[in-house]
Amino acid sequence: MEQTETLKDVLQFYVDAGVDIALDEMPHDRLAVPPQESRAGGGAATAQPAAVRSSASAPTPGFSETKPHEVNVQEARDRAASANSLDELMALLMSYEGCGLKRTATHTVFEDGNRDAKIMLVGEAPGRDEDLQGKPFVGRSGQFLDRMLKAAGFDRSHVYIGNIVAWRPPGNRAPTTAEMELCKPFITRQIELMKPELLVFLGASSAKNMLQSSDGILKLRGKWRTYSKAEIPVLPMLHPAYLLRQPAQKRLAWRDLLSLRKAAIEKAILSPDA
């Protein structure tokens, strides 16, 4: 009984730390020097165990691990540029094999909300719940986002939601610069196809990458800018997940929501009575 409780405590520790997926049945040292096929003098190298060889040595069919990063980025750009509708873009993204995050993800997370909306929200990357359901902002932070929108007179029918990265990074870590570069052509085209009248970038990764800024999110938030040649007004905001960890910053988010509400009323997107 005591051993069972100990195991439960260990598993809970892993969950709290964000370790909630298993990539294989046994651990692999990804930094280890791979064994040579043969040594000088003709001696055979020590063979890897079969389980290690099958997962660590053999590439997953279809993935572009062997292609240079620049080639995968260019393929993403070409694919995204060829899409003439959101459905085409979603299909091209789902068949894209250039980003390694796809290997450990359950679903490609493309969109949620109203395709006819005039306000588009762009988040960072899917979390565990988003990965399981295949939609952005459906977990705890998504529920908080819904409450934020409702408090300012909005709901999900007023907005369309996407992510800069379409696949969940393992352990809910932040996406790397390289991963965002691979996925950015798709969210860029998604914005072009949606043609929103107002944009909101949620969180540091989204705001800094899409605005190509080195400033932190606390400096970027709350200040209207223009995005792309279409000069779409964009408002960087704090990510709901950050607000759940830092409740004292909710006052800043409320100011930003009021600013968004004002802009939406001025553009006749939202009724003043809402």
C-alpha positions in Angstrom: 0.0 0.0 0.0 2.8 2.4 0.9 4.6 1.6 -2.4 1.4 2.4 -4.3 1.0 5.8 -2.6 4.7 6.5 -3.4 4.1 5.8 -7.1 1.1 8.0 -7.1 3.1 10.8 -5.6 5.8 10.4 -8.3 3.2 10.4 -11.1 1.6 13.5 -9.6 5.0 15.2 -9.5 5.4 14.5 -13.2 2.0 15.8 -14.1 2.6 19.0 -12.1 6.0 19.4 -13.9 4.2 19.2 -17.3 5.5 15.7 -18.1 2.3 14.0 -19.3 3.3 12.1 -22.4 5.6 9.2 -23.0 7.7 9.2 -26.2 8.9 5.7 -25.9 9.0 2.7 -23.6 12.6 3.3 -22.5 14.7 6.5 -22.1 17.3 7.5 -24.8 20.4 9.6 -24.4 19.9 12.0 -27.3 23.3 13.6 -26.6 25.2 10.3 -26.9 27.6 9.8 -29.8 26.0 7.3 -32.1 27.9 4.0 -32.5 29.9 3.5 -35.7 29.0 0.7 -38.0 32.5 -0.6 -37.9 35.7 0.3 -36.1 39.1 0.8 -37.7 40.7 -2.7 -37.9 37.6 -4.5 -38.9 36.0 -5.0 -35.4 32.2 -4.7 -35.3 30.7 -2.0 -33.2 28.5 -2.9 -30.3 25.0 -3.1 -31.5 22.2 -1.1 -29.9 19.4 -2.9 -28.3 16.6 -3.5 -30.8 14.1 -1.2 -29.0 16.6 1.7 -29.1 17.5 1.1 -32.8 13.8 1.1 -33.9 12.9 4.4 -32.3 16.2 6.3 -32.1 17.8 5.3 -35.4 15.0 4.8 -37.8 13.3 8.1 -38.9 9.5 8.4 -38.8 8.2 7.9 -42.3 7.4 11.2 -44.0 9.2 13.5 -41.6 11.7 15.9 -42.9 14.4 15.4 -40.2 17.1 15.0 -42.8 16.2 18.2 -44.7 18.0 21.4 -43.7 15.9 23.8 -41.6 15.9 26.4 -44.4 14.4 23.9 -46.9 11.6 23.0 -44.5 10.9 26.7 -43.9 10.7 27.4 -47.6 8.4 24.4 -48.1 6.1 25.9 -45.4 6.2 29.3 -47.2 5.4 27.7 -50.6 2.5 25.6 -49.1 1.0 28.5 -47.2 1.2 30.8 -50.2 -0.6 28.3 -52.4 -3.7 28.2 -50.2 -6.7 30.0 -51.5 -9.1 29.2 -48.6 -8.9 28.4 -44.9 -9.9 24.8 -45.7 -7.0 24.5 -48.2 -4.6 26.0 -45.7 -5.7 23.6 -43.0 -5.2 20.6 -45.3 -1.8 21.8 -46.4 -0.8 22.3 -42.7 -2.0 18.9 -41.7 0.0 17.2 -44.4 3.2 19.3 -43.7 5.9 17.1 -42.3 8.7 19.7 -41.7 8.1 20.4 -38.0 9.2 17.7 -35.6 6.5 18.8 -33.1 4.0 17.0 -35.2 5.6 13.6 -34.2 4.6 13.9 -30.6 1.3 15.8 -31.0 -2.1 14.1 -31.0 -3.8 16.6 -33.2 -3.0 19.6 -35.5 -4.6 22.6 -33.8 -5.8 25.0 -36.5 -8.7 27.1 -35.5 -11.8 27.8 -33.4 -14.4 30.5 -33.3 -16.3 32.2 -36.1 -14.8 32.4 -39.6 -17.0 35.4 -40.3 -15.7 37.3 -37.2 -13.9 40.6 -37.6 -11.6 40.1 -34.6 -8.8 37.4 -34.7 -6.9 36.2 -31.7 -3.5 34.6 -32.2 -2.1 32.5 -29.4 1.2 30.7 -28.9 0.9 26.9 -29.0 -1.6 24.2 -28.0 -1.5 22.8 -24.4 -2.5 19.4 -23.3 -6.3 19.9 -23.6 -6.0 21.7 -26.9 -3.8 18.8 -28.3 -6.4 16.2 -27.2 -9.4 18.1 -28.6 -7.7 19.7 -31.7 -9.0 23.2 -30.9 -7.2 26.3 -29.5 -8.0 27.6 -26.0 -10.2 24.9 -24.7 -8.3 24.1 -21.5 -8.1 26.0 -18.2 -6.6 29.1 -19.9 -9.3 28.9 -22.6 -12.0 28.9 -20.1 -10.5 32.0 -18.5 -10.2 33.6 -21.9 -14.0 33.0 -22.3 -14.6 34.8 -19.0 -12.4 37.6 -20.0 -14.2 38.1 -23.3 -17.6 37.9 -21.7 -16.7 40.5 -19.1 -15.9 43.0 -22.0 -19.1 42.2 -23.9 -17.7 39.5 -26.3 -18.1 35.8 -26.8 -16.5 33.3 -29.1 -19.0 34.2 -31.9 -17.3 37.6 -32.0 -13.8 36.2 -32.5 -11.8 33.7 -34.6 -8.8 32.0 -32.9 -5.5 30.5 -34.2 -2.1 29.7 -32.9 1.4 30.6 -34.2 2.4 27.0 -33.6 -0.1 24.3 -34.6 1.3 21.4 -32.5 1.8 21.0 -28.8 5.5 21.2 -27.6 6.2 18.3 -25.3 5.6 19.1 -21.6 3.9 22.4 -22.5 7.2 24.1 -22.9 7.5 27.3 -24.9 8.0 26.8 -28.7 11.5 27.4 -29.9 12.4 30.1 -32.4 13.0 27.4 -35.1 9.6 25.8 -34.4 7.9 29.2 -34.7 9.8 29.9 -37.9 8.5 26.6 -39.4 4.9 27.3 -38.5 4.8 31.1 -39.0 4.0 31.0 -42.8 0.7 29.2 -42.0 -0.6 31.6 -39.4 0.5 34.5 -41.6 -1.5 33.1 -44.5 -4.4 32.4 -42.1 -4.5 36.1 -41.1 -4.4 37.1 -44.8 -7.3 34.8 -45.7 -9.4 35.9 -42.6 -8.8 39.6 -43.3 -9.8 40.6 -39.7 -10.4 44.3 -38.9 -8.7 43.8 -35.5 -6.0 41.5 -34.4 -5.0 40.4 -30.8 -1.6 38.7 -30.2 -1.9 36.7 -26.9 1.3 36.1 -25.0 5.0 36.8 -25.5 5.8 34.2 -28.1 2.9 35.3 -30.4 3.5 39.1 -30.0 7.3 39.1 -30.2 7.4 36.8 -33.2 4.5 38.2 -35.2 5.7 41.8 -34.6 9.4 40.9 -34.9 10.1 42.7 -31.7 12.7 42.0 -29.0 10.6 43.8 -26.3 9.0 41.8 -23.5 5.3 41.2 -23.4 4.8 43.6 -20.5 6.3 46.4 -22.6 4.4 45.4 -25.8 0.9 44.9 -24.2 -1.7 47.5 -24.3 -0.2 49.5 -27.2 -1.9 49.4 -30.6 0.3 48.8 -33.6 -0.3 47.9 -37.2 0.3 44.5 -38.7 1.4 43.7 -42.3 0.9 45.8 -45.5 -2.8 45.7 -44.8 -2.2 47.8 -41.8 -4.5 45.8 -39.5 -4.7 47.3 -36.0 -3.1 44.8 -33.5 -3.2 44.8 -29.8 -0.7 42.6 -27.9 -2.1 41.2 -24.6 -1.0 39.0 -21.8 -1.7 35.3 -22.2 -4.6 33.9 -20.1 -2.2 31.2 -18.8 0.2 33.9 -17.6 -2.7 35.7 -15.9 -3.7 32.5 -14.0 -0.1 32.3 -12.7 0.1 36.0 -12.0 -3.4 37.1 -10.8 -2.1 40.6 -9.9 -1.6 41.3 -13.6 -5.3 40.9 -14.4 -5.8 44.6 -13.9 -3.5 45.2 -17.0 -5.5 42.6 -19.0 -8.8 44.4 -18.1 -7.4 47.7 -19.4 -6.4 46.0 -22.6 -9.9 44.4 -22.9 -11.5 47.8 -22.5 -9.2 49.1 -25.2 -10.3 46.3 -27.5 -13.9 46.9 -26.7 -13.6 50.6 -27.6 -11.9 49.8 -30.9 -14.6 47.2 -31.7 -17.4 49.7 -31.0 -15.7 52.3 -33.2 -15.5 49.8 -36.1 -19.2 48.8 -35.5 -18.0 45.2 -34.7 -19.6 45.4 -31.3 -22.7 47.1 -30.1 -22.2 49.8 -27.4 -25.0 48.0 -25.5 -23.2 44.6 -25.4 
